[in-house]
């Protein structure tokens, strides 16, 4: 049995939460997987398979699925694997059950709508400014991680020692966790790439060709770098797993919900039709990303195009025409 200091709690029983629970268990930890729905927790505990989100992937024997918040008290590390837009509420509900000093690892990639707050800021508002908060991000599909296929991600905490300890704790046979103290850079890479992956999907869905998509990804990454510099993120972080690595993955595969959402938009679906009842985090993040960019005078034409399409304020064709009509300039600008 693992000690309380390394026992892992995972909050959120979707595909990514289940995958990270499997990875933590494979790394040798006892894991409590918390689900809000009691019936779903009982079903997962009895069948040992998350048939809704990860069919065919067995739940590791060291995982206990539950809807009891008190079960999280024994965890020294808590992975918050809930959508960005619900994090504030979940922390408010479950925070009192967390052990004092438990490390909180935020696994959602987004910016809170309305407040334009990054996830680490939301967590500290809810848990207190001294809460040991970290962020996990990088190129990773839940199905790959759940099946123990080789994956590398980045974990960031302002306390470099905490980041290193958590990276060691979460690394396992197939999941390699690098660490950094650049929390903002990792958050920006994770949130921004979702928006830019939607743009890549739109180009693919509209049939504009691979040359156009490659150009868009390159220019989109340049604007993400500008944004990161304006908000204190380090360029080397954006060039790593949580920035360029994650963008390459999510901007090129229909497995990415954001790319698939954009692909359907490009093919003519409305934003509601394109969502299809599934979460595409970039659709919520786009407007917040644009708001923050404008506040610091950062030009982000690709992100602005996505925000206008997602809001229903502009058509795909009009946005493409506007982007192509932008004044020519040096590539470094």
C-alpha positions as CSV (number, residue, x, y, z in Angstrom):
1,X,0.0,0.0,0.0
2,X,1.2,3.5,-0.8
3,X,1.7,6.0,2.1
4,X,-0.8,8.9,2.5
5,X,1.9,11.3,1.3
6,X,1.9,9.6,-2.1
7,X,-1.7,8.3,-2.3
8,X,-3.4,9.9,-5.2
9,X,-6.8,11.3,-5.5
10,X,-8.3,12.0,-9.0
11,X,-11.3,14.3,-9.2
12,X,-13.3,13.6,-12.4
13,X,-14.3,10.4,-14.0
14,X,-14.2,11.3,-17.7
15,X,-11.7,9.9,-20.2
16,X,-8.8,12.0,-19.0
17,X,-9.5,11.5,-15.3
18,X,-9.7,7.7,-15.8
19,X,-6.6,7.7,-17.9
20,X,-4.6,9.6,-15.3
21,X,-5.9,7.4,-12.5
22,X,-4.7,4.3,-14.5
23,X,-1.3,6.0,-15.0
24,X,-0.9,6.8,-11.3
25,X,-1.9,3.3,-10.3
26,X,0.6,1.9,-12.8
27,X,3.3,4.1,-11.2
28,X,2.6,2.1,-7.9
29,X,0.1,4.3,-6.1
30,X,-3.2,3.6,-4.5
31,X,-5.7,5.8,-6.3
32,X,-9.2,7.2,-5.3
33,X,-11.1,8.2,-8.4
34,X,-13.9,10.5,-7.4
35,X,-17.1,10.9,-9.6
36,X,-19.9,13.3,-8.8
37,X,-22.5,10.7,-9.9
38,X,-22.9,8.0,-7.3
39,X,-24.5,5.5,-9.6
40,X,-21.7,6.0,-12.1
41,X,-19.1,5.5,-9.4
42,X,-20.8,2.3,-8.3
43,X,-20.9,1.0,-11.9
44,X,-17.3,1.8,-12.5
45,X,-16.2,0.1,-9.3
46,X,-18.2,-3.0,-10.1
47,X,-17.5,-3.4,-13.8
48,X,-13.9,-2.1,-13.7
49,X,-14.4,-0.4,-17.0
50,X,-15.4,3.2,-17.9
51,X,-17.6,2.0,-20.8
52,X,-18.8,5.5,-21.6
53,X,-15.5,7.2,-22.1
54,X,-12.8,4.5,-22.4
55,X,-14.5,1.3,-23.6
56,X,-12.3,-1.7,-23.6
57,X,-9.7,-0.2,-21.2
58,X,-9.7,-2.1,-17.8
59,X,-9.5,0.0,-14.6
60,X,-6.3,-0.8,-12.7
61,X,-6.8,-2.9,-9.6
62,X,-5.3,-0.2,-7.4
63,X,-8.1,2.3,-8.2
64,X,-11.1,2.7,-6.0
65,X,-14.0,4.6,-7.7
66,X,-16.3,6.5,-5.3
67,X,-18.6,9.5,-5.0
68,X,-17.7,10.1,-1.4
69,X,-15.8,13.3,-0.9
70,X,-14.4,12.0,2.4
71,X,-12.4,9.4,0.5
72,X,-10.2,12.1,-0.9
73,X,-8.9,13.1,2.6
74,X,-6.3,10.3,2.6
75,X,-4.7,11.7,-0.6
76,X,-1.4,13.7,-0.4
77,X,-1.7,14.6,-4.1
78,X,-5.0,15.5,-5.8
79,X,-5.4,15.7,-9.6
80,X,-8.2,18.0,-10.6
81,X,-9.5,16.6,-13.9
82,X,-12.6,18.6,-14.5
83,X,-13.5,21.1,-17.2
84,X,-11.9,24.5,-16.8
85,X,-15.3,26.2,-16.6
86,X,-16.3,24.0,-13.6
87,X,-13.1,24.0,-11.6
88,X,-14.1,26.9,-9.3
89,X,-17.3,25.2,-8.3
90,X,-15.8,21.8,-7.8
91,X,-13.0,23.2,-5.6
92,X,-15.6,25.1,-3.6
93,X,-17.5,21.8,-3.0
94,X,-14.6,19.5,-2.4
95,X,-11.9,21.7,-0.9
96,X,-13.0,21.2,2.7
97,X,-12.4,17.4,2.2
98,X,-8.8,17.9,1.1
99,X,-6.0,17.1,3.5
100,X,-4.1,20.1,4.8
101,X,-1.1,20.7,2.6
102,X,-2.2,18.3,-0.1
103,X,-0.7,19.1,-3.5
104,X,-3.3,20.2,-6.1
105,X,-2.5,19.4,-9.7
106,X,-4.7,21.1,-12.2
107,X,-5.2,19.1,-15.4
108,X,-7.7,21.2,-17.3
109,X,-6.4,23.3,-20.1
110,X,-8.4,26.6,-20.4
111,X,-9.1,30.1,-19.1
112,X,-12.2,30.8,-17.0
113,X,-15.0,32.5,-19.0
114,X,-16.2,35.7,-17.4
115,X,-13.2,36.3,-15.1
116,X,-10.5,35.6,-17.7
117,X,-8.6,33.8,-14.9
118,X,-6.0,31.1,-15.4
119,X,-6.6,27.9,-13.6
120,X,-3.9,28.4,-11.1
121,X,-5.4,31.7,-10.1
122,X,-8.9,30.1,-9.8
123,X,-7.4,27.5,-7.5
124,X,-5.6,29.9,-5.2
125,X,-8.8,32.1,-5.0
126,X,-10.7,29.0,-3.8
127,X,-8.0,27.3,-1.6
128,X,-5.9,30.2,-0.4
129,X,-2.8,32.0,-1.8
130,X,-0.4,29.5,-0.1
131,X,-2.0,26.4,-1.5
132,X,0.6,24.1,-3.2
133,X,-0.8,24.3,-6.7
134,X,0.7,22.7,-9.9
135,X,-0.3,22.4,-13.5
136,X,-0.1,19.3,-15.7
137,X,-0.1,19.8,-19.5
138,X,1.3,18.4,-22.7
139,X,0.6,16.3,-25.8
140,X,-1.5,13.4,-24.5
141,X,-4.6,11.6,-25.6
142,X,-6.5,9.9,-22.9
143,X,-6.8,6.6,-24.7
144,X,-3.0,6.5,-25.1
145,X,-2.3,7.2,-21.5
146,X,-5.0,4.8,-20.3
147,X,-3.4,2.0,-22.3
148,X,0.1,2.8,-21.0
149,X,1.4,3.9,-24.4
150,X,4.5,6.1,-24.2
151,X,3.6,9.7,-23.4
152,X,5.5,12.7,-22.1
153,X,4.0,15.8,-20.4
154,X,5.1,18.8,-18.4
155,X,4.3,19.6,-14.7
156,X,4.7,23.2,-13.5
157,X,4.7,24.6,-10.0
158,X,6.1,27.9,-8.7
159,X,8.0,25.9,-6.1
160,X,10.6,24.1,-8.2
161,X,11.1,21.5,-5.5
162,X,7.4,20.7,-5.5
163,X,7.4,20.4,-9.2
164,X,10.3,18.0,-9.2
165,X,8.7,15.9,-6.4
166,X,5.3,15.7,-8.2
167,X,7.0,14.8,-11.5
168,X,8.7,11.9,-9.8
169,X,5.5,10.8,-8.1
170,X,3.4,10.8,-11.3
171,X,6.0,9.4,-13.6
172,X,5.5,5.7,-14.4
173,X,6.4,2.9,-16.8
174,X,4.9,4.8,-19.8
175,X,4.2,8.3,-18.6
176,X,7.3,10.5,-18.4
177,X,6.7,13.8,-16.5
178,X,9.1,16.7,-17.0
179,X,9.0,19.6,-14.6
180,X,9.4,23.4,-14.6
181,X,8.6,26.4,-12.4
182,X,7.1,28.3,-15.4
183,X,3.4,27.9,-14.4
184,X,2.1,30.7,-16.6
185,X,4.0,29.4,-19.7
186,X,2.6,25.9,-19.3
187,X,-1.0,27.3,-18.7
188,X,-0.8,29.5,-21.7
189,X,0.5,26.7,-23.9
190,X,-2.3,24.4,-22.8
191,X,-5.1,26.9,-23.1
192,X,-4.0,28.6,-26.3
193,X,-3.3,25.5,-28.3
194,X,-7.0,24.4,-27.9
195,X,-8.1,27.6,-29.6
196,X,-5.5,27.2,-32.4
197,X,-6.4,23.6,-32.9
198,X,-10.0,24.7,-33.7
199,X,-8.5,27.0,-36.4
200,X,-6.5,24.1,-37.8
201,X,-9.7,21.9,-37.9
202,X,-11.6,24.7,-39.7
203,X,-9.0,24.8,-42.4
204,X,-9.1,21.0,-42.8
205,X,-12.9,21.0,-42.8
206,X,-13.1,23.7,-45.4
207,X,-10.8,21.8,-47.7
208,X,-8.2,24.6,-47.9
209,X,-5.3,22.2,-48.2
210,X,-2.3,21.0,-46.2
211,X,-0.2,24.0,-47.3
212,X,-2.7,26.4,-45.8
213,X,-2.9,24.4,-42.6
214,X,0.8,24.3,-42.1
215,X,1.0,28.0,-42.6
216,X,-1.8,28.6,-40.2
217,X,-0.2,26.4,-37.5
218,X,3.1,28.3,-37.8
219,X,1.5,31.7,-37.7
220,X,-0.8,30.7,-34.9
221,X,2.2,29.5,-32.8
222,X,3.9,32.8,-33.4
223,X,1.0,34.7,-31.9
224,X,0.8,32.3,-29.0
225,X,4.5,33.1,-28.3
226,X,3.7,36.8,-28.4
227,X,0.9,36.3,-25.9
228,X,3.1,34.2,-23.6
229,X,5.8,36.8,-23.5
230,X,3.2,39.5,-22.6
231,X,2.0,37.4,-19.7
232,X,5.4,36.3,-18.3
233,X,5.7,32.9,-19.9
234,X,9.1,31.8,-21.0
235,X,9.8,31.1,-24.7
236,X,11.6,27.9,-24.0
237,X,8.4,26.6,-22.2
238,X,6.3,27.3,-25.3
239,X,8.8,25.5,-27.5
240,X,8.5,22.4,-25.3
241,X,5.9,19.7,-24.6
242,X,3.2,22.0,-23.2
243,X,3.3,24.4,-26.1
244,X,4.6,23.3,-29.5
245,X,4.3,19.6,-28.6
246,X,0.7,19.9,-27.6
247,X,-0.2,22.1,-30.5
248,X,1.3,19.6,-33.0
249,X,-0.8,16.8,-31.5
250,X,-4.1,18.6,-31.2
251,X,-3.9,20.6,-34.4
252,X,-3.4,17.5,-36.6
253,X,-5.6,14.7,-35.3
254,X,-9.4,14.2,-35.3
255,X,-8.9,12.5,-31.9
256,X,-8.6,16.0,-30.6
257,X,-12.0,17.3,-29.7
258,X,-10.9,20.9,-30.5
259,X,-9.7,19.9,-34.0
260,X,-12.8,17.8,-34.6
261,X,-15.0,20.7,-33.5
262,X,-13.2,23.0,-35.9
263,X,-13.4,20.5,-38.7
264,X,-17.2,20.3,-38.4
265,X,-17.3,24.1,-38.4
266,X,-15.2,24.2,-41.5
267,X,-17.6,21.8,-43.2
268,X,-20.5,24.1,-42.6
269,X,-21.9,23.1,-39.2
270,X,-23.2,25.7,-36.7
271,X,-21.2,26.0,-33.4
272,X,-24.0,24.1,-31.7
273,X,-24.1,21.3,-34.3
274,X,-20.3,21.1,-34.3
275,X,-20.1,20.6,-30.6
276,X,-22.4,17.6,-30.8
277,X,-22.8,17.5,-27.1
278,X,-19.1,17.0,-26.5
279,X,-16.8,19.4,-24.7
280,X,-14.3,21.4,-26.9
281,X,-12.5,23.5,-24.2
282,X,-11.1,25.9,-26.9
283,X,-14.6,27.1,-27.7
284,X,-15.0,28.5,-24.2
285,X,-11.4,29.7,-24.0
286,X,-11.3,31.7,-27.3
287,X,-13.1,34.8,-26.2
288,X,-11.1,34.9,-22.9
289,X,-7.8,34.5,-24.8
290,X,-8.7,37.4,-27.1
291,X,-9.8,39.6,-24.2
292,X,-6.4,39.0,-22.4
293,X,-4.5,39.6,-25.6
294,X,-6.2,42.9,-26.2
295,X,-5.6,44.0,-22.7
296,X,-1.8,43.7,-23.3
297,X,-1.9,44.9,-26.9
298,X,-1.0,41.5,-28.4
299,X,-2.1,40.9,-32.0
300,X,-3.8,37.4,-32.3
301,X,-5.6,37.4,-35.6
302,X,-6.1,33.6,-35.7
303,X,-7.5,33.5,-32.1
304,X,-9.8,36.4,-33.0
305,X,-11.0,34.6,-36.0
306,X,-11.9,31.5,-34.0
307,X,-13.6,33.6,-31.4
308,X,-15.8,35.3,-34.0
309,X,-16.8,32.0,-35.7
310,X,-17.5,30.3,-32.4
311,X,-19.7,33.2,-31.2
312,X,-21.7,33.1,-34.5
313,X,-20.5,36.6,-35.3
314,X,-18.8,35.7,-38.6
315,X,-18.8,33.0,-41.2
316,X,-15.8,30.8,-42.0
317,X,-15.5,32.3,-45.5
318,X,-15.5,35.9,-44.4
319,X,-12.9,35.2,-41.7
320,X,-10.6,33.4,-44.2
321,X,-11.0,36.3,-46.6
322,X,-10.1,38.8,-43.9
323,X,-7.0,36.8,-42.8
324,X,-5.7,36.6,-46.3
325,X,-6.3,40.4,-46.8
326,X,-4.1,41.3,-43.8
327,X,-1.2,43.6,-44.7
328,X,2.1,41.8,-45.6
329,X,4.9,42.2,-43.0
330,X,8.1,40.7,-41.9
331,X,7.7,37.1,-40.7
332,X,9.2,37.9,-37.3
333,X,6.6,40.6,-36.6
